[in-house]
């Protein structure tokens, strides 16, 4: 639980890369399902760790354009949640916070985009918002399917459209852009436009709050379609 708050996301991804590369059962490839922030972490894994190959990526409530708000902390540990909020209030882009608080590493402030891009140690990098890493784009496109599931009544993720790669418009905390309206998509920084054109980008929605997914819906719409 503590690593979900206080272990640098880049270190977590490097650690998981070592684990999947050393597991002989995964040498021919594997499917991955990420819940909440695990969605963007697994996307970072396929972008940075292409071997063994990830076949299908299922992101369940992942925040691919980050968050701007922390209204309802996940988990049952009130102390960890309080510390996370205090550090975000201190300054999400202060280096000690960026390096040590996971939620700060995908904090995307629409009112302060310049500092976000300069200070972000994780999200701005995996979204190719500064230097365009062609390897990230190439590796992500090796997926057979990239499935993003959004919770229509989500009260934790702000904006919830981040679960479909949407984001607040720069300079606004009210207007939300869909993925298709962003420069990331229109200029195809990550290859999502190319994936969409070949039918490998999927947007699913389920009624409910964050991670409140019906098991039958999940089996019918995700497991039976993409993981069998």
LOLUMVEX-225543 format. One record per residue (C-alpha): x, z, y. Coordinates in steps of 0.5 Angstrom, whole numbers, plus 500, padded with zeros to 3 digits. Layout:
residues N
XZY
...
***
This chain:
residues 228
500500500
506502505
509495504
503492506
504495513
511497514
515492510
518486513
514479511
520475511
523480506
517480502
517473501
524473499
523478494
517475491
521468491
526471487
521474482
517468481
524464480
526469475
520469470
521464465
513464464
512460471
518455470
513449470
509452475
503457477
497458481
496463486
491467489
492471496
487476499
487477506
494477509
496475502
494468504
499467509
504470505
503466499
503459504
510462506
512462499
510455498
513453504
520457503
520457495
518450492
521452485
518453481
512449484
506452486
500448484
494451487
493456493
487460494
487464500
481469500
480471508
487469509
489469517
493463518
493463525
494470525
489475529
488478536
485484534
485490529
478493529
477495522
484497518
484495511
485500506
483508505
489511508
487513515
494515517
497508516
492505520
493510526
500508526
499501525
494501531
499505535
505500534
501494536
499498542
506499544
507492544
507487538
512483541
517489542
523487537
523494533
515493532
516485530
521487525
517493522
510492522
507487518
501486522
505485528
508479525
502475525
499478532
497471536
496473543
492467546
494470553
501471552
503464548
510464551
512471548
509470542
513464540
519467543
518473539
514472533
519473527
514470522
507466524
510462529
516460524
511458518
506454523
512450525
510452532
517452535
523448531
519443527
522445520
521438516
522442509
516447510
511440511
514437505
514443501
506445503
504438501
506439494
500443493
495440489
490444492
490448498
483452498
481457504
475462504
472464510
467470510
462469515
460476517
468478517
468484522
476485521
479479522
479476530
478471530
475470523
476462524
483464523
481464515
480456516
486455520
482456527
485460533
483462540
484457545
490458549
488463555
482465552
479471548
472467547
473460545
475458538
478452536
477449529
483447525
482440527
482441535
489444534
496441536
498443529
493439526
493433531
500432531
501434523
506440524
505442517
502436513
495439513
492432516
495428511
493433505
486433508
486425508
487426500
482431499
487437498
485441503
478445502
474450506
469454503
465460506
461466503
457470506
459477507
464482510
472481509
473481502
466482500
466476495
461476490
464475483
459469480
460465487
468466486
467464479
463458480
466455487
473457486
476459479
471453475
473448480
481449482
484454476
481451470
***
